[in-house]
Amino acid sequence: MSYLYLAIAIVAEVAGTAALKSSEGFTNLLPSIVVVVGYSIAFYFLSLVLKTIPVGVAYAIWSGAGIVLISVFGLAIFGQNLDLPAIVGMALIIIGIVIMNVFSTSIQH
């Protein structure tokens, strides 16, 4: 169940971050509401995750996956470009998350 909660936290954080760009400094009401609700959901579910997964591991997965997803979202929705170093860096983040989940004894499987 922890990984489901972590996935919800990641998706909510990415939605909030994507809306943050559209909120234009919190001057647009609807995107501003999405930011507040998205981050509230993200932190609530992250707090549930921390009951069973160590904070460092949970935060590494949460932030790493968020970085990759918001970058893909920025590419697809906002037309932002990713150069080769950015793609390589994100690939290393994904590899790090996989290594932690497969080999770390800190994570309960």
Kinemage of the C-alpha trace (Angstrom):
@kinemage 1
@onewidth
@group {chain A} dominant
@subgroup {mainchain}
@vectorlist {calphas} color= white
{ca met a 1} P 0.000 0.000 0.000
{ca ser a 2} L 2.930 2.334 0.667
{ca tyr a 3} L 3.964 2.346 -2.965
{ca leu a 4} L 0.421 3.182 -4.061
{ca tyr a 5} L 0.440 6.110 -1.635
{ca leu a 6} L 3.847 7.134 -2.926
{ca ala a 7} L 2.577 7.053 -6.515
{ca ile a 8} L -0.392 9.226 -5.529
{ca ala a 9} L 1.971 11.663 -3.807
{ca ile a 10} L 4.195 11.837 -6.887
{ca val a 11} L 1.308 12.397 -9.313
{ca ala a 12} L -0.235 15.060 -7.064
{ca glu a 13} L 3.109 16.852 -6.721
{ca val a 14} L 3.655 16.811 -10.490
{ca ala a 15} L 0.124 18.161 -11.061
{ca gly a 16} L 0.770 20.930 -8.534
{ca thr a 17} L 4.121 21.809 -10.072
{ca ala a 18} L 2.695 21.860 -13.601
{ca ala a 19} L -0.119 24.123 -12.436
{ca leu a 20} L 2.403 26.377 -10.696
{ca lys a 21} L 3.696 27.502 -14.084
{ca ser a 22} L 0.155 28.223 -15.284
{ca ser a 23} L -0.753 30.079 -12.085
{ca glu a 24} L 1.471 32.976 -13.189
{ca gly a 25} L 2.546 33.877 -9.684
{ca phe a 26} L -0.831 32.893 -8.196
{ca thr a 27} L -2.667 35.467 -10.304
{ca asn a 28} L -4.789 32.847 -12.141
{ca leu a 29} L -7.333 31.354 -9.757
{ca leu a 30} L -7.922 27.843 -11.147
{ca pro a 31} L -4.259 26.859 -11.574
{ca ser a 32} L -3.547 28.366 -8.141
{ca ile a 33} L -6.204 26.121 -6.599
{ca val a 34} L -4.685 23.102 -8.387
{ca val a 35} L -1.280 24.016 -6.898
{ca val a 36} L -2.599 24.176 -3.332
{ca val a 37} L -4.728 21.040 -3.648
{ca gly a 38} L -1.985 19.120 -5.487
{ca tyr a 39} L 0.676 19.891 -2.913
{ca ser a 40} L -1.735 19.216 -0.031
{ca ile a 41} L -2.548 15.781 -1.433
{ca ala a 42} L 1.123 15.112 -2.152
{ca phe a 43} L 2.276 15.920 1.372
{ca tyr a 44} L -0.610 14.038 2.985
{ca phe a 45} L 0.145 10.846 1.073
{ca leu a 46} L 3.883 11.284 1.543
{ca ser a 47} L 3.254 11.478 5.300
{ca leu a 48} L 1.426 8.127 5.099
{ca val a 49} L 4.338 6.609 3.176
{ca leu a 50} L 6.773 7.674 5.897
{ca lys a 51} L 5.085 5.289 8.331
{ca thr a 52} L 6.650 2.329 6.510
{ca ile a 53} L 9.443 3.606 4.237
{ca pro a 54} L 12.462 5.500 5.638
{ca val a 55} L 12.276 9.242 4.972
{ca gly a 56} L 15.482 9.399 2.919
{ca val a 57} L 14.430 6.582 0.626
{ca ala a 58} L 10.851 7.821 0.241
{ca tyr a 59} L 11.978 11.360 -0.493
{ca ala a 60} L 14.591 10.173 -2.995
{ca ile a 61} L 11.962 8.215 -4.911
{ca trp a 62} L 9.372 11.002 -4.620
{ca ser a 63} L 11.667 13.777 -5.759
{ca gly a 64} L 13.500 11.727 -8.397
{ca ala a 65} L 10.336 10.468 -10.026
{ca gly a 66} L 8.856 13.968 -9.778
{ca ile a 67} L 11.862 15.474 -11.565
{ca val a 68} L 11.562 13.023 -14.432
{ca leu a 69} L 7.768 13.286 -14.739
{ca ile a 70} L 7.625 17.089 -14.606
{ca ser a 71} L 10.409 17.256 -17.203
{ca val a 72} L 8.463 14.964 -19.532
{ca phe a 73} L 5.305 16.986 -18.820
{ca gly a 74} L 7.172 20.213 -19.607
{ca leu a 75} L 8.366 18.708 -22.870
{ca ala a 76} L 4.933 17.437 -23.899
{ca ile a 77} L 2.704 20.278 -22.690
{ca phe a 78} L 4.868 23.395 -22.528
{ca gly a 79} L 7.167 22.534 -25.450
{ca gln a 80} L 10.294 22.801 -23.318
{ca asn a 81} L 13.347 21.105 -24.777
{ca leu a 82} L 15.566 18.560 -23.055
{ca asp a 83} L 19.162 18.376 -24.207
{ca leu a 84} L 21.356 15.287 -24.010
{ca pro a 85} L 22.882 16.108 -20.588
{ca ala a 86} L 19.373 16.557 -19.143
{ca ile a 87} L 18.218 13.233 -20.584
{ca val a 88} L 21.342 11.443 -19.322
{ca gly a 89} L 20.878 12.998 -15.882
{ca met a 90} L 17.268 11.853 -15.711
{ca ala a 91} L 18.281 8.365 -16.854
{ca leu a 92} L 20.754 8.272 -13.963
{ca ile a 93} L 17.985 9.320 -11.564
{ca ile a 94} L 15.793 6.472 -12.823
{ca ile a 95} L 18.689 4.031 -12.517
{ca gly a 96} L 19.288 5.239 -8.954
{ca ile a 97} L 15.649 4.693 -8.024
{ca val a 98} L 15.728 1.177 -9.486
{ca ile a 99} L 18.971 0.354 -7.635
{ca met a 100} L 17.481 1.553 -4.340
{ca asn a 101} L 14.306 -0.473 -4.832
{ca val a 102} L 16.040 -3.651 -5.968
{ca phe a 103} L 19.160 -3.741 -3.800
{ca ser a 104} L 18.607 -1.580 -0.718
{ca thr a 105} L 17.900 -3.335 2.552
{ca ser a 106} L 16.403 -0.063 3.846
{ca ile a 107} L 13.269 -0.640 1.815
{ca gln a 108} L 10.687 -3.180 2.900
{ca his a 109} L 9.726 -5.349 -0.082
